[in-house]
């Protein structure tokens, strides 16, 4: 009997994946544990191995289509073996128990749809994807009827609810017409570049973040002279341990110092109050080139030495670019660093990685002429050339006021400028 290839559980809270690429096609032979396809979840690409050796008899899930955990992706068996048509369930299709195939089931469904939805019921477990979409569209999940297992609310439930609400608004004669964004008509020679799964997730998260919290930017300038000297003196020593000492490690350590001094920055907003996180888990925005970016997280960053931090930065950056990260390694961040200066940018206005309280952007390091104040009133001020960098701190104004945000950024600046 043919063996089913199922969507595995790839991490806590992961309910569905998107099939990005089939590495085998129907009729190909495959060995047990040989990579069969690639899937994406939370911007992490993961290879799914074949559960057994044999021939790929049937591919059920198409590329670019979401598939729930436990859904059938393909069948593997012996050459010429047939697959029972009753087993061919599309990966993104609802389970048979949820279909209204019979007349009685359809009647029950129609009756249920006419029942008023209570706003006091318990919504139960909500996945991060569902929570994100609900926040983006301002949906009260208590008003959404779940069709998932045990009444769980799925992504499609929220999207259908949003669509239904939009139709209601548009159908009201007393309401003004809903303005739709204009779309330029394609012209001869125009090229349509299809969205990738990662690009769609980035777009959804960016829009949701800007709608969720009030973003405020504060900028300071830091003298990197001492850090540059320390790095030059220790690059070879770190290299002996197989570690490349980059400036990113210093920025991470400075952020740790700032978060320790001002713990409220290491927090998230909740309706009940500000949730200050015990663990310091710093996300590190890593460019994937044309594919966008991903944010692996350095867990327990406050417990790391400079050597350990540099090793963690190297490891996560390398595995991010080679698409070898695990799903759990892009979750649980409490703060984020984005080093946009790598591409020459001087300063920027980064978007907060929800539900975090802030993000620090680091610009390109440039030698600039600066004024060096006289020491304790002895002598005159001097002009010198120093390696300078702009630090752009974007914070959630619900959590931090301007003064407290500046205190944190001042600590980051002082840590870099006074590096021993």
N, C-alpha and C positions, 0 to 999 in steps of 0.2 A: 504494500500500500504506500502511496506517495507520502512523503514527509512534508509537513507544512513548515514554512519559514515565517516566524511571527515577529512582530515588533517587540523587542525586549524593553524592560524597564531600565532606562539609561540614567536615572537619577531621581532623587526625591522631588516630588511635585511635577515631574515630567509626565504629561498625559498623552501627548502626541508628538510625532516627528514629521518632517517633510522629506520625502525621497528626493535626493538631489542627483544621484547618478547610479545607474546599474552597471556593475563591472563585468557582468555576464549577461548573455542574451539567451532566449529560449533555444534549446538544442545544444547549448554548450555543456561540456562536462565540468564538474567542480569537485574538489577534494574537501573533505571535512576540515573545518576551521579556515578554509581559504576565503579571503574577502569576496563577498558576493555583491554588495551594494553599499552606497554611502547615504547616510541620512543626516539631517541637520536639526538641531534643537538648541534654542538660546544661542544661536550663532556659532555653535560648535559642530563641526563635521565629524561624524563617527562612522567607521567601517563596521558593517554587520557581517560576521562570518557565516559560512554555510554550516548548518547543524549536522550534516551528514554528507557522505560522498555520493555521487550519482550524476544525473543529467537534469538540467533545469527544464522541467516539463512545461511550466506555465508561470508567467509573471503577472501578478494580479494588480499590484500598485504601480501606477505610472509616475514618471519623474515629475516633480513639482507639485504632487498631490499630497496633502496631509494624511497621515495614517495614525490611528490610535494605538496605544500600547495594547498588545495582545491581538491586534488585527493580523490577518493573513497577508503576507507580502508576495509569496511565491510558493511553488511546489517543486520538490526534488524527488526523483525516483529513477527507475531503470529506463533505458531507451525504449521507446514504443509504448510505455505504460500510459494508460489513459487516466485522466483526472475526472472524478465524479463531478458532474455539472452542479450538483447540490452544494459542493464545497467551494465553488467560485464566488466568494463574497468580496465585493470591492472593499478595499482597506478602509476607505473613509465612510463607508455606509454604516447606518445605525444597526445595532444588533437586531436579530429577528424578533426578539421579544418586544422591541419598541416599535415595530412596523405595524401599521393598521391594515393588514392584508385582508382580513375578513370584514364582512359587513358590520358585525357586532362591534369589532374593534374600532371601525370608522365611526360608528355611532357614539361609542364611548368617548372617542377623541373629540368629536364635535361637541358633545355635551360638556366635556371638561373645558373646552375652549370658551364656552359661554359662561362658565362659572366665574364670579368675581374673584380676583386674586387678592389674597390677604397681604397686608404689609407688615404683619407681626410674626410671620413664620420664621423658623430657623433655616438659614440658607445652607448650613453644613459646610463641608470642605469646598474651598474655592481655589482653583489653580492660579499660579501667577499670571498666566496668559489671560484668563477670564478676568482677574482683578484689574489687569492693565487696560483691557478694552473697556471695562465698565467705568474706570476712572476717566479714560479719555472722552467718553461720551456722556459722562454724568449720569450713569444708570444706577438706580437703587436696586440691588440684586434681590431684595425681598419681593420685588414686583415681577421678577422673571421666573417663569415656570421651567423647571429643569426637566430635560428628557434623557439625561445620562443615567448611568447605573445608580439605582436607589434614589432616583430623583436629583442626581447631581447636575448642577448647571454647567453646560458646556459652552465652548466658544461660539458655536452656531446658535445656541439659545440666545446669547446676548446680542449677536449680530441681527438675528431675526427680530428681536425685541426692538432694537434701535430702528430697523427698517419699518416696523409697524408703527412706531411713534412718529416717524417722519411722514409716513403716509397720512396719519391722522391729522398732523399739523397742516399738510398741504391740502387736505380735503375740506378744511374749515373755511367757509366763505368769508368769515369776518377777519381771518388772518391774512396778512400780506403774503405775497408769493415768496417762496423760499428761494433765495439767491443761490445759484449754482456757479461754481468757478468756471470761467470761460476756458475753453480748450482750443488751441490753435489748430486749424484744419491742416492735416499733413499736405505738404507740397511735394512736387516731383523732386527727387533727390534726397528727401528727408529720410533719416534712418531711425527705426524704432528699436531701442535696446531694451529687451525684456528685463523686468526686475528679477533679481535673484532672491532666494529665500532670505539671505543675510541682509540684502538691501531693504527688503520689505520690513524686516524686524527693526532695523535701525530707524527707518522712517517712522514707524508706529511709535517707537520708544521716544524719539525726539519730540514728536508732536504731543504725545501724552505728557512728557516732562514739562514742556512750556505751558501747558494748560493746567498742570497740577499745582505748581508752586511759583510764587513771585521771585524771579531771578534778579539779583542785584550784583553788580560788578565793582570790585575795588582792586586797584593796581598799585604795586610798589616795585621799586628797583633794588636789586641786590648786587653787591660787589662780590664776584666769584673768585677774587684773587687768591685767597687762602685755600679754597677748595681746589683750585687749579694746581697750586703748588703741591698740596697733599696728594692729589691724584698722580701728578708727574713723578713724585717720589715713591709711590707705592704700586704703580702699574705692573712693574716687573715682578714684584713680590707676590701680588695677587695672581699673576699669570702662572707662576710656579705651581699654584694650587688649582690651575685649570680654570681660573675665573677672570673674565674681562671686566675691569673696573671702569664703569661708565658714570657719567654725571647723574644719570637717573637714580643710581643708588644713593647719592648724596641728597637729592631732592626728596627721596623717600624717607631718609633718616630725619631730614628737617621737618617733614610733615608729621612724623611720629612725635618729635619734640613739641610741635605746636598742638597736636591733639592731646598729649599728656598735660600740657599746661592749661588747655582750655577744652575740657571733655565735652562740653555742649556742642562743639563743632562735630564731634563723632556721634551724631544722633540722627533720628528720623522724626518726622512730624506724625502724630496720631491725633484723633479727635479727642482723646482723653488727656493727652499731655505730650511733652517732648520725651521720646524714648532714647535715653543715653545708652549707647552700646558699651558693654564691658570689654569686648574684644576689639582690637584695632586691626581691621582687615582692609588693606589699601588696594584698590583696583588700579591697574596700569594700562591705560589705553594704548593699544598696539595696532599699528596700521597693517592692513592686509592688501595694500595697494588699491587696485581698481575695485576689489571686492568689498571695501569699506574698512571697518575696524572692529576689534574685539577687545574686551576688558577682562583679562585674567586677574585673579585676586591673590595677593600675598597675604595669607592668613597669619595672624599673630605677629604682625610686623613690629610691634613694640617689644618683642622678645629677641630680635635679631641684631647681631653685630653688623658692622659695615661689610665684612667679608661674607657673612651669611646672606645679607640683603642683596649684595651684588650677584651672588650665586643664584638666588631666587629670581632676580630680574633676568639674568641670562637664560635660565631654564625655561621660564614661562614665555619669554619673547620668542625663543627659538621654536618651542613646541606650538606656539600660536601660529607662527608663519608656516610651519610644516603641517598644520591641521592635526595635531596630535594631543590637543587638550581634552580633558575629561569634562563632562557637563558640570560637575560640582566645582570645578576650578574657575568658573565664571560667575559663581553665585556667592552671596554672603558678604559682599563688600560694604564697608561703612563709610568710605571716602574714596575719591578717585584723583589720580594724577594723569594729566595729558600733556605730553611734551611736544607741543605743536611746533616748537622751534627747530625741530629736526629738518623740516622742509623750508626753513628760512623765515617763518613768521615771527614778528617781533612781539606782538601781544594779540590776544583774542578774547572772545566772550564765549567760553565753553558752555555746553548745556549740561545741567545737573543730571547725574545718573540716578534716577529715582529708585528707591525712596530715600536716598542719602541726603545729607544736609548741605553738601558743598562739593566743589571740584576745583582743583588748582591747575591752572594752565601755565606752562613755562615756555617763554619765548626763546628765540635764538640768542646765543651768547655773542656779544660784540664788544670790541675794544672801543671805549669812548673816553672822552676827556671829562674828568670830574674834579670837583673841588674837594680837597682833603682839609678838614678843619684843623686849626692849630690845637696842640695838646695843652689843655689847662691854661689857656691864655698866654702861653709862652711861645713867642714867634708868630709868624703870619700864616694865614691860610696858604695852601699850595695847590697847584694844578698838576694832576697826574693822569696817566692813561691806565685804565683799569678794565678787566673783562666784566662787563655788566650784563644783567639779564632782567627782563620784566617778569614779574610774578602776577598773574591775573587770577584772583580768587572770586569765584561766583558762588553765592550762598543763597539759601532759602530764607527770605526775609521774614517768614513766619517763625523761624527758629532763632535767627541771629539778628541783632541790630547792627548798625554800621560800626559802632564803637567796638563791640565784642568781635566782630569779623576782623577789624583792623588789628586788634590785639593779637589774634591768632596769626595773621599774616606777618605782623612785626616779629613774632617769635620765630617763624620760619625764616625770615630775612636775617635776623640776628644769628640764628644757628649756622646759616651758610657763611655769613661774613666773619664770624668768630671761630670758624672751624679750627680745632687744635690739632 
